[in-house]
Amino acid sequence: MFEYVYINGRFYPKKRAKISVNDRGFLYGDGIFETMLCHGGRIFMFSLHMDRLFHSLRALKFNDFIDGKGIEKAVYKTLSKNKLSGKDAYIKIIITRGEHGGKLDFNTDRHHSLIIIVKRLKPYPPEIYSDGVDIISSSVLRRPYGEQVYRHKLLSYFENIYEKDRANSRGAFESLFLTGDKLVLEGSTSNIFIGGRSALYTPSASLNILPGITRKAVLGLCRANGIRSWEKKLHYRDLINAREVFLTSSIAGIVPVKKVDAHQLYPPVPGPLTSKISELYQNRLTE
């Protein structure tokens, strides 16, 4: 069976799907993307993903050349073309600035490219949810504030890939970005939460982190269910002394952490707050 990729209004078999070598997404990583989960044929938290996508389009001076409804229609058409309607699927939307015109600027008159890739969802192993995962500290230190590029899902994703590979090569699930003063920021492909006795904490969105969609959903679940939660500065010592820790991402969902570098976290893993949030999240996913 062919897999089809959507490029600017047309479908191409995956092996023949191409963009120009002069496309700025290819040349410079000049583009943005969103990764989404389709569960049982429904795109989970689609409106939140679109809000973030269009915020980035405006902030990075892309034309609003297509609206959210147009993208939504194209995504469902792509799912249907790939015989994934009503199924669990991985969805990636890519928007590049299009053909390079010779100047390194944000010329908004360019014709941008819209690319949609879908594939059958391959679930993570169940043991990462039942037993927890290991995470390590990143070798890349970030400044805590002032780097707006971290607030967008940019195609120039090498820093994240470098650290994800580093984690995998050490048998860990994720690498965690810190500042020079050891403030906790985010994972290479995830946001992070720390659990205390009766409250959850996550790094403030004012720091150099991506405002994750699942992160936002967890904070909403906390508010709706009387679970105290706070966005604040968190230090590495808060992390290794935490009662429980979990990661959030659109595809993996809620992933409990059992070990940070050489520091084993308190049993049980997952902890009670992590288990509660996981249950609430699954309920929202299937409602």
Contacts in CASP RR format, 6 or more apart in sequence:
PFRMAT RR
TARGET T0000
AUTHOR 0000-0000-0000
METHOD contacts of the structure
MODEL  1
MFEYVYINGRFYPKKRAKISVNDRGFLYGDGIFETMLCHGGRIFMFSLHM
DRLFHSLRALKFNDFIDGKGIEKAVYKTLSKNKLSGKDAYIKIIITRGEH
GGKLDFNTDRHHSLIIIVKRLKPYPPEIYSDGVDIISSSVLRRPYGEQVY
RHKLLSYFENIYEKDRANSRGAFESLFLTGDKLVLEGSTSNIFIGGRSAL
YTPSASLNILPGITRKAVLGLCRANGIRSWEKKLHYRDLINAREVFLTSS
IAGIVPVKKVDAHQLYPPVPGPLTSKISELYQNRLTE
1 83 0 8 1.000
2 13 0 8 1.000
2 14 0 8 1.000
3 13 0 8 1.000
3 14 0 8 1.000
3 82 0 8 1.000
3 119 0 8 1.000
4 11 0 8 1.000
4 12 0 8 1.000
4 13 0 8 1.000
4 14 0 8 1.000
4 17 0 8 1.000
4 78 0 8 1.000
4 81 0 8 1.000
4 82 0 8 1.000
5 11 0 8 1.000
5 12 0 8 1.000
5 13 0 8 1.000
5 14 0 8 1.000
5 17 0 8 1.000
5 78 0 8 1.000
5 115 0 8 1.000
5 116 0 8 1.000
5 117 0 8 1.000
6 74 0 8 1.000
6 77 0 8 1.000
6 78 0 8 1.000
6 81 0 8 1.000
6 114 0 8 1.000
6 115 0 8 1.000
6 116 0 8 1.000
6 117 0 8 1.000
7 17 0 8 1.000
7 19 0 8 1.000
7 113 0 8 1.000
7 114 0 8 1.000
7 115 0 8 1.000
8 113 0 8 1.000
8 114 0 8 1.000
8 115 0 8 1.000
9 74 0 8 1.000
9 114 0 8 1.000
11 78 0 8 1.000
11 81 0 8 1.000
12 18 0 8 1.000
19 25 0 8 1.000
19 26 0 8 1.000
19 96 0 8 1.000
19 113 0 8 1.000
19 115 0 8 1.000
20 26 0 8 1.000
20 98 0 8 1.000
20 99 0 8 1.000
21 27 0 8 1.000
22 99 0 8 1.000
22 100 0 8 1.000
22 101 0 8 1.000
23 96 0 8 1.000
23 98 0 8 1.000
23 99 0 8 1.000
23 100 0 8 1.000
23 113 0 8 1.000
24 30 0 8 1.000
24 31 0 8 1.000
24 96 0 8 1.000
24 97 0 8 1.000
24 98 0 8 1.000
24 99 0 8 1.000
24 100 0 8 1.000
25 31 0 8 1.000
25 96 0 8 1.000
25 97 0 8 1.000
25 98 0 8 1.000
25 113 0 8 1.000
25 155 0 8 1.000
26 96 0 8 1.000
27 100 0 8 1.000
28 100 0 8 1.000
28 104 0 8 1.000
28 156 0 8 1.000
29 96 0 8 1.000
29 154 0 8 1.000
29 155 0 8 1.000
29 156 0 8 1.000
30 96 0 8 1.000
30 97 0 8 1.000
30 98 0 8 1.000
30 155 0 8 1.000
30 156 0 8 1.000
31 60 0 8 1.000
31 62 0 8 1.000
31 94 0 8 1.000
31 95 0 8 1.000
31 96 0 8 1.000
31 97 0 8 1.000
31 154 0 8 1.000
31 155 0 8 1.000
31 156 0 8 1.000
32 53 0 8 1.000
32 56 0 8 1.000
32 57 0 8 1.000
32 60 0 8 1.000
32 62 0 8 1.000
32 94 0 8 1.000
32 95 0 8 1.000
32 152 0 8 1.000
32 153 0 8 1.000
32 154 0 8 1.000
32 155 0 8 1.000
33 92 0 8 1.000
33 93 0 8 1.000
33 94 0 8 1.000
33 95 0 8 1.000
33 153 0 8 1.000
33 154 0 8 1.000
33 155 0 8 1.000
34 49 0 8 1.000
34 50 0 8 1.000
34 52 0 8 1.000
34 53 0 8 1.000
34 92 0 8 1.000
34 93 0 8 1.000
34 153 0 8 1.000
35 90 0 8 1.000
35 91 0 8 1.000
35 92 0 8 1.000
35 153 0 8 1.000
35 250 0 8 1.000
35 251 0 8 1.000
36 43 0 8 1.000
36 44 0 8 1.000
36 45 0 8 1.000
36 46 0 8 1.000
36 49 0 8 1.000
36 90 0 8 1.000
36 91 0 8 1.000
36 92 0 8 1.000
36 93 0 8 1.000
36 250 0 8 1.000
37 43 0 8 1.000
37 44 0 8 1.000
37 88 0 8 1.000
37 89 0 8 1.000
37 90 0 8 1.000
37 91 0 8 1.000
37 121 0 8 1.000
37 250 0 8 1.000
37 251 0 8 1.000
38 44 0 8 1.000
38 79 0 8 1.000
38 84 0 8 1.000
38 86 0 8 1.000
38 87 0 8 1.000
38 88 0 8 1.000
38 89 0 8 1.000
38 90 0 8 1.000
38 91 0 8 1.000
38 118 0 8 1.000
38 121 0 8 1.000
39 88 0 8 1.000
39 285 0 8 1.000
39 286 0 8 1.000
40 86 0 8 1.000
40 87 0 8 1.000
40 88 0 8 1.000
41 79 0 8 1.000
41 84 0 8 1.000
41 85 0 8 1.000
41 86 0 8 1.000
41 87 0 8 1.000
41 88 0 8 1.000
41 89 0 8 1.000
43 49 0 8 1.000
43 72 0 8 1.000
43 75 0 8 1.000
43 76 0 8 1.000
43 91 0 8 1.000
44 250 0 8 1.000
44 285 0 8 1.000
45 213 0 8 1.000
45 214 0 8 1.000
45 217 0 8 1.000
45 250 0 8 1.000
46 72 0 8 1.000
48 213 0 8 1.000
48 216 0 8 1.000
48 217 0 8 1.000
49 93 0 8 1.000
49 213 0 8 1.000
49 250 0 8 1.000
50 68 0 8 1.000
50 71 0 8 1.000
50 72 0 8 1.000
52 153 0 8 1.000
52 211 0 8 1.000
52 212 0 8 1.000
52 213 0 8 1.000
53 71 0 8 1.000
53 93 0 8 1.000
53 95 0 8 1.000
54 64 0 8 1.000
54 68 0 8 1.000
56 62 0 8 1.000
56 151 0 8 1.000
56 152 0 8 1.000
56 153 0 8 1.000
57 63 0 8 1.000
57 64 0 8 1.000
57 95 0 8 1.000
58 64 0 8 1.000
59 148 0 8 1.000
59 151 0 8 1.000
59 152 0 8 1.000
60 106 0 8 1.000
60 152 0 8 1.000
61 106 0 8 1.000
61 108 0 8 1.000
62 95 0 8 1.000
62 97 0 8 1.000
62 106 0 8 1.000
62 108 0 8 1.000
62 112 0 8 1.000
63 108 0 8 1.000
63 109 0 8 1.000
63 110 0 8 1.000
63 112 0 8 1.000
65 111 0 8 1.000
65 112 0 8 1.000
66 114 0 8 1.000
71 93 0 8 1.000
71 114 0 8 1.000
71 116 0 8 1.000
74 114 0 8 1.000
74 116 0 8 1.000
75 91 0 8 1.000
75 93 0 8 1.000
75 116 0 8 1.000
75 118 0 8 1.000
76 85 0 8 1.000
78 91 0 8 1.000
78 116 0 8 1.000
78 117 0 8 1.000
78 118 0 8 1.000
79 85 0 8 1.000
79 86 0 8 1.000
79 87 0 8 1.000
79 89 0 8 1.000
79 91 0 8 1.000
79 118 0 8 1.000
82 89 0 8 1.000
82 118 0 8 1.000
82 119 0 8 1.000
84 118 0 8 1.000
84 119 0 8 1.000
84 120 0 8 1.000
87 120 0 8 1.000
87 121 0 8 1.000
88 120 0 8 1.000
88 121 0 8 1.000
88 123 0 8 1.000
89 118 0 8 1.000
89 119 0 8 1.000
89 120 0 8 1.000
89 121 0 8 1.000
90 118 0 8 1.000
90 119 0 8 1.000
90 120 0 8 1.000
90 121 0 8 1.000
90 122 0 8 1.000
90 251 0 8 1.000
91 116 0 8 1.000
91 117 0 8 1.000
91 118 0 8 1.000
92 116 0 8 1.000
92 117 0 8 1.000
92 118 0 8 1.000
93 114 0 8 1.000
93 115 0 8 1.000
93 116 0 8 1.000
94 113 0 8 1.000
94 114 0 8 1.000
94 115 0 8 1.000
94 116 0 8 1.000
94 117 0 8 1.000
94 155 0 8 1.000
95 112 0 8 1.000
95 113 0 8 1.000
95 114 0 8 1.000
95 115 0 8 1.000
96 112 0 8 1.000
96 113 0 8 1.000
96 115 0 8 1.000
96 155 0 8 1.000
97 106 0 8 1.000
97 110 0 8 1.000
97 112 0 8 1.000
98 110 0 8 1.000
98 111 0 8 1.000
98 112 0 8 1.000
98 113 0 8 1.000
99 110 0 8 1.000
99 111 0 8 1.000
101 107 0 8 1.000
101 110 0 8 1.000
121 251 0 8 1.000
124 251 0 8 1.000
124 252 0 8 1.000
124 255 0 8 1.000
128 173 0 8 1.000
128 252 0 8 1.000
128 255 0 8 1.000
129 254 0 8 1.000
129 255 0 8 1.000
129 256 0 8 1.000
129 270 0 8 1.000
129 278 0 8 1.000
130 270 0 8 1.000
131 258 0 8 1.000
131 269 0 8 1.000
132 255 0 8 1.000
132 256 0 8 1.000
132 257 0 8 1.000
132 258 0 8 1.000
132 269 0 8 1.000
132 270 0 8 1.000
133 172 0 8 1.000
133 173 0 8 1.000
133 174 0 8 1.000
133 247 0 8 1.000
133 255 0 8 1.000
133 256 0 8 1.000
133 257 0 8 1.000
133 258 0 8 1.000
133 259 0 8 1.000
134 171 0 8 1.000
134 172 0 8 1.000
134 173 0 8 1.000
134 257 0 8 1.000
134 258 0 8 1.000
134 259 0 8 1.000
134 260 0 8 1.000
135 167 0 8 1.000
135 172 0 8 1.000
135 173 0 8 1.000
135 174 0 8 1.000
135 175 0 8 1.000
135 176 0 8 1.000
135 187 0 8 1.000
135 245 0 8 1.000
135 247 0 8 1.000
135 257 0 8 1.000
135 259 0 8 1.000
135 260 0 8 1.000
135 261 0 8 1.000
136 166 0 8 1.000
136 167 0 8 1.000
136 170 0 8 1.000
136 172 0 8 1.000
136 174 0 8 1.000
136 175 0 8 1.000
136 176 0 8 1.000
136 260 0 8 1.000
136 261 0 8 1.000
137 175 0 8 1.000
137 176 0 8 1.000
137 178 0 8 1.000
137 236 0 8 1.000
137 260 0 8 1.000
137 261 0 8 1.000
138 163 0 8 1.000
138 166 0 8 1.000
138 175 0 8 1.000
138 176 0 8 1.000
138 177 0 8 1.000
138 178 0 8 1.000
138 187 0 8 1.000
138 188 0 8 1.000
139 163 0 8 1.000
139 166 0 8 1.000
139 175 0 8 1.000
140 159 0 8 1.000
140 162 0 8 1.000
140 163 0 8 1.000
140 177 0 8 1.000
141 177 0 8 1.000
141 178 0 8 1.000
141 179 0 8 1.000
141 180 0 8 1.000
142 150 0 8 1.000
142 177 0 8 1.000
142 178 0 8 1.000
142 179 0 8 1.000
142 185 0 8 1.000
142 208 0 8 1.000
143 179 0 8 1.000
143 208 0 8 1.000
144 179 0 8 1.000
144 181 0 8 1.000
144 183 0 8 1.000
144 185 0 8 1.000
144 207 0 8 1.000
144 208 0 8 1.000
145 206 0 8 1.000
145 207 0 8 1.000
145 208 0 8 1.000
146 208 0 8 1.000
147 208 0 8 1.000
150 208 0 8 1.000
150 209 0 8 1.000
150 210 0 8 1.000
151 208 0 8 1.000
151 209 0 8 1.000
151 210 0 8 1.000
151 211 0 8 1.000
152 210 0 8 1.000
153 210 0 8 1.000
159 188 0 8 1.000
160 188 0 8 1.000
160 189 0 8 1.000
161 188 0 8 1.000
163 175 0 8 1.000
163 177 0 8 1.000
163 187 0 8 1.000
163 188 0 8 1.000
164 174 0 8 1.000
164 175 0 8 1.000
164 188 0 8 1.000
164 189 0 8 1.000
166 175 0 8 1.000
167 173 0 8 1.000
167 174 0 8 1.000
167 175 0 8 1.000
167 188 0 8 1.000
173 247 0 8 1.000
173 255 0 8 1.000
174 187 0 8 1.000
174 188 0 8 1.000
174 189 0 8 1.000
174 190 0 8 1.000
174 247 0 8 1.000
175 187 0 8 1.000
175 188 0 8 1.000
176 184 0 8 1.000
176 185 0 8 1.000
176 186 0 8 1.000
176 187 0 8 1.000
176 188 0 8 1.000
176 192 0 8 1.000
176 239 0 8 1.000
176 260 0 8 1.000
177 185 0 8 1.000
177 186 0 8 1.000
177 187 0 8 1.000
177 188 0 8 1.000
178 184 0 8 1.000
178 185 0 8 1.000
178 236 0 8 1.000
179 185 0 8 1.000
181 235 0 8 1.000
182 235 0 8 1.000
182 236 0 8 1.000
182 237 0 8 1.000
183 203 0 8 1.000
183 207 0 8 1.000
183 233 0 8 1.000
183 234 0 8 1.000
183 235 0 8 1.000
183 236 0 8 1.000
184 192 0 8 1.000
184 194 0 8 1.000
184 203 0 8 1.000
184 234 0 8 1.000
184 235 0 8 1.000
184 236 0 8 1.000
184 238 0 8 1.000
184 239 0 8 1.000
185 203 0 8 1.000
185 207 0 8 1.000
185 208 0 8 1.000
185 209 0 8 1.000
186 192 0 8 1.000
186 203 0 8 1.000
186 209 0 8 1.000
186 210 0 8 1.000
187 247 0 8 1.000
189 249 0 8 1.000
190 247 0 8 1.000
190 248 0 8 1.000
190 249 0 8 1.000
190 252 0 8 1.000
190 255 0 8 1.000
191 202 0 8 1.000
191 203 0 8 1.000
191 209 0 8 1.000
191 210 0 8 1.000
191 212 0 8 1.000
191 214 0 8 1.000
191 215 0 8 1.000
191 247 0 8 1.000
191 248 0 8 1.000
191 249 0 8 1.000
192 202 0 8 1.000
192 203 0 8 1.000
192 239 0 8 1.000
192 245 0 8 1.000
192 246 0 8 1.000
192 247 0 8 1.000
192 248 0 8 1.000
193 200 0 8 1.000
193 201 0 8 1.000
193 202 0 8 1.000
193 215 0 8 1.000
193 218 0 8 1.000
193 245 0 8 1.000
193 246 0 8 1.000
193 247 0 8 1.000
193 248 0 8 1.000
193 277 0 8 1.000
194 200 0 8 1.000
194 201 0 8 1.000
194 202 0 8 1.000
194 234 0 8 1.000
194 238 0 8 1.000
194 239 0 8 1.000
194 242 0 8 1.000
194 244 0 8 1.000
194 245 0 8 1.000
195 201 0 8 1.000
195 242 0 8 1.000
195 243 0 8 1.000
195 244 0 8 1.000
195 245 0 8 1.000
195 273 0 8 1.000
195 274 0 8 1.000
196 242 0 8 1.000
196 243 0 8 1.000
196 244 0 8 1.000
196 273 0 8 1.000
197 243 0 8 1.000
198 228 0 8 1.000
198 273 0 8 1.000
199 227 0 8 1.000
199 228 0 8 1.000
199 229 0 8 1.000
199 230 0 8 1.000
200 218 0 8 1.000
200 222 0 8 1.000
200 227 0 8 1.000
200 228 0 8 1.000
200 229 0 8 1.000
200 230 0 8 1.000
200 273 0 8 1.000
200 277 0 8 1.000
201 229 0 8 1.000
201 230 0 8 1.000
201 231 0 8 1.000
201 232 0 8 1.000
201 234 0 8 1.000
201 238 0 8 1.000
202 215 0 8 1.000
202 218 0 8 1.000
202 219 0 8 1.000
202 229 0 8 1.000
202 230 0 8 1.000
202 231 0 8 1.000
202 234 0 8 1.000
203 209 0 8 1.000
203 231 0 8 1.000
203 232 0 8 1.000
203 233 0 8 1.000
203 234 0 8 1.000
204 231 0 8 1.000
204 232 0 8 1.000
204 233 0 8 1.000
205 211 0 8 1.000
205 231 0 8 1.000
207 233 0 8 1.000
212 248 0 8 1.000
212 250 0 8 1.000
213 250 0 8 1.000
214 248 0 8 1.000
214 249 0 8 1.000
214 250 0 8 1.000
214 253 0 8 1.000
214 254 0 8 1.000
214 281 0 8 1.000
215 248 0 8 1.000
217 248 0 8 1.000
217 281 0 8 1.000
217 284 0 8 1.000
218 229 0 8 1.000
218 248 0 8 1.000
218 254 0 8 1.000
218 277 0 8 1.000
218 281 0 8 1.000
219 229 0 8 1.000
219 231 0 8 1.000
221 227 0 8 1.000
221 277 0 8 1.000
221 280 0 8 1.000
221 281 0 8 1.000
221 284 0 8 1.000
222 228 0 8 1.000
222 229 0 8 1.000
222 277 0 8 1.000
223 229 0 8 1.000
225 276 0 8 1.000
225 280 0 8 1.000
227 273 0 8 1.000
227 276 0 8 1.000
227 277 0 8 1.000
239 245 0 8 1.000
239 260 0 8 1.000
240 260 0 8 1.000
240 261 0 8 1.000
240 263 0 8 1.000
240 265 0 8 1.000
242 265 0 8 1.000
242 266 0 8 1.000
243 265 0 8 1.000
243 266 0 8 1.000
243 271 0 8 1.000
244 256 0 8 1.000
244 257 0 8 1.000
244 265 0 8 1.000
244 266 0 8 1.000
244 269 0 8 1.000
244 270 0 8 1.000
244 271 0 8 1.000
244 272 0 8 1.000
244 273 0 8 1.000
244 274 0 8 1.000
245 256 0 8 1.000
245 257 0 8 1.000
245 260 0 8 1.000
245 265 0 8 1.000
246 254 0 8 1.000
246 255 0 8 1.000
246 256 0 8 1.000
246 257 0 8 1.000
246 270 0 8 1.000
246 274 0 8 1.000
246 277 0 8 1.000
246 278 0 8 1.000
247 254 0 8 1.000
247 255 0 8 1.000
247 257 0 8 1.000
248 254 0 8 1.000
248 255 0 8 1.000
249 255 0 8 1.000
253 281 0 8 1.000
254 274 0 8 1.000
254 277 0 8 1.000
254 278 0 8 1.000
254 281 0 8 1.000
256 269 0 8 1.000
256 270 0 8 1.000
256 271 0 8 1.000
256 274 0 8 1.000
256 278 0 8 1.000
257 265 0 8 1.000
257 269 0 8 1.000
258 264 0 8 1.000
258 265 0 8 1.000
258 269 0 8 1.000
259 265 0 8 1.000
270 278 0 8 1.000
END
